[in-house]
Each structure stands twice: as structure tokens, then as C-alpha cells.
Amino acid sequence: MATKDKAKMDDVIFLAEAAHVIGRSGLGMAGAMCGTFVAAEFTTAAPALFDSAPFIAAMVLLGFIGFYLGIDIPRGHLLRAGFGRRRPKVDSVHLASATGTFLAAIAALISVYSFIFDDPLHGSFAYLVGSWWMFGVAMQMGAGLAGRLCITVVG
């Protein structure tokens, strides 16, 4: 009897983890799509510099990794951040993840608008939007890795 219960519990855990990975993969695909639009905007802003397959592939891959890692941070590091006390500290991992997601998403939104309405970004604003994307995705990846490393140490 105990073996059947353990097998059922293992199945439930496996399905829950599989659903979690599938959901996060969907977030990663959304990040890849955002990276595609930002790359398209860059290729219209400065084709001589950015119109190459490796650049576009890197933007798509960075978007996938950033959104996969950075949007869903495990909660185990909150003990270390002070959430067990009366006055909690600022959770820097979640703050970095949220800020990175916002920066990457706003860069993608501006790029989609520019691309759809055929109104290319000009001059330094194009580079500013691209830097928001790169900085945002880097913040997501850093926060995602930091949150997972903290889980390993604490939990």
C-alpha cells in the first residue's frame, strides 16, 4: 500500500514540475519573441552593424534565457532576505528581476510599435532602447541565477 501511495506522489510531483517547466518555457518563448522584435528594430536602425544572423540569434537566445530564468524566482531565499522577521528587508533579487522584466518589455513594446507602424527609431534613441533590452535581460538572468544559487545554499 505504501508503495502505491509513493508512486502516486512521485507522479504528482513529476507532473507539477513538468507543468512548471512547460510554463517557464512559454515565458522563454515570449522573451524570444521580444528579442526578435528588438533585433528587427536594430537592423532597421543600423543595418551595417546589426544585420547579421549571429546578432539576431543572440538577441533571440538572450530573450529566451532572460525570461525563462528571471520571471519566476524561487521563494526560498526570502528567509535570507529577512521575511521571517517583523520588518522585512527589500528583496533585491525580486526587485532586480522585476526591473529587468520591465526594461526588456518596454524595449520590446517600443520596437514592436516602431516595426508595425513603420516608424524607425532614429539616432541615439534606437541605441537607448537597445540598451534597455540588454540591461533588462542581463538583470533577469542575474536575478534568476542569484535566486537559484541562494536556494541551493539556504534550502
C-alpha positions in Angstrom: 0.0 0.0 0.0 2.8 2.4 0.9 4.5 1.7 -2.4 1.3 2.7 -4.4 1.0 5.9 -2.4 4.6 6.7 -3.0 4.3 6.0 -6.7 1.2 8.3 -6.9 3.0 11.0 -5.0 6.0 10.7 -7.4 3.7 11.0 -10.4 2.1 14.2 -9.0 5.4 15.7 -8.2 6.7 14.9 -11.8 3.5 16.3 -13.4 3.8 19.5 -11.3 7.4 20.0 -12.2 6.8 19.3 -15.8 3.9 21.8 -15.9 6.3 24.4 -14.2 9.0 23.8 -16.9 6.4 24.0 -19.7 5.0 27.2 -18.3 8.5 28.7 -17.9 9.3 27.6 -21.5 6.3 29.6 -22.6 7.7 32.6 -20.9 11.0 32.0 -22.5 9.3 31.9 -25.9 7.7 35.2 -25.2 11.2 36.6 -24.4 12.5 35.2 -27.6 9.7 36.9 -29.5 10.5 40.2 -27.8 14.2 39.7 -28.7 13.2 39.1 -32.3 11.4 42.5 -32.4 14.3 44.3 -30.8 16.7 42.7 -33.2 14.4 43.7 -36.1 14.4 47.3 -34.9 18.2 47.3 -34.6 18.6 46.0 -38.1 16.4 48.8 -39.5 18.2 51.5 -37.3 21.8 50.5 -38.3 21.8 47.7 -40.9 25.6 47.8 -41.4 26.2 47.0 -37.7 23.4 44.7 -36.8 22.0 43.0 -39.9 23.6 39.6 -39.3 22.3 36.2 -38.4 24.5 35.7 -35.3 23.4 39.1 -33.8 19.7 38.2 -34.3 20.2 34.7 -32.9 22.0 36.1 -29.9 19.1 38.6 -29.2 16.5 35.8 -29.5 18.6 33.5 -27.3 19.2 36.1 -24.6 15.5 36.9 -24.6 14.6 33.3 -24.1 17.1 32.8 -21.3 16.3 36.0 -19.5 12.6 35.5 -19.5 13.0 31.8 -18.6 15.3 32.4 -15.6 14.2 35.8 -14.4 10.5 35.9 -14.2 9.9 33.0 -11.8 12.3 33.2 -8.9 12.1 30.5 -6.2 11.0 31.8 -2.9 13.5 30.0 -0.6 15.9 32.9 -0.5 13.3 35.1 1.2 14.4 33.7 4.6 17.8 35.2 4.0 16.3 38.5 2.9 14.6 38.9 6.3 11.0 37.9 5.6 10.9 35.8 8.8 11.2 38.9 10.9 8.8 41.7 11.7 10.3 44.3 9.4 11.3 42.7 6.1 14.2 44.0 4.0 13.9 44.8 0.4 14.2 41.6 -1.7 16.9 42.7 -4.1 16.6 39.5 -6.2 12.9 40.1 -6.9 13.5 43.8 -7.4 16.2 43.1 -10.0 14.0 40.6 -11.8 11.0 42.9 -11.9 13.1 45.9 -13.1 14.8 43.7 -15.7 11.4 42.4 -16.9 10.1 45.9 -17.2 13.1 47.3 -19.1 13.1 44.3 -21.5 9.3 44.5 -22.1 9.3 48.3 -22.6 12.1 48.0 -25.2 10.2 45.2 -26.9 7.0 47.3 -26.9 8.7 50.3 -28.4 10.3 48.1 -31.0 7.0 46.4 -31.9 5.3 49.8 -32.3 8.2 51.1 -34.5 8.2 47.9 -36.5 4.4 47.7 -37.0 3.8 51.4 -37.8 7.0 51.5 -40.0 8.4 54.4 -38.0 12.0 53.5 -37.4 13.8 54.8 -34.3 16.4 57.4 -35.1 19.8 58.2 -33.7 20.7 57.6 -30.1 17.1 56.7 -29.1 17.5 53.4 -31.0 20.6 52.6 -29.0 18.9 53.7 -25.8 16.1 51.2 -26.4 18.5 48.5 -27.3 20.5 49.2 -24.1 17.2 48.9 -22.1 16.7 45.5 -23.7 20.3 44.3 -23.0 20.4 45.6 -19.4 16.9 44.3 -18.7 17.7 40.8 -19.9 21.0 40.8 -18.0 19.2 41.8 -14.8 16.7 39.0 -15.4 19.4 36.4 -15.9 21.4 37.7 -12.9 18.4 37.7 -10.6 17.3 34.3 -11.8 20.7 32.8 -11.2 21.1 34.5 -7.8 17.7 33.3 -6.6 18.5 29.8 -7.6 22.0 29.8 -6.1 20.5 31.2 -2.8 18.0 28.3 -2.8 20.9 25.8 -3.0 22.8 27.5 -0.2 19.8 28.1 2.1 17.4 25.2 1.3 
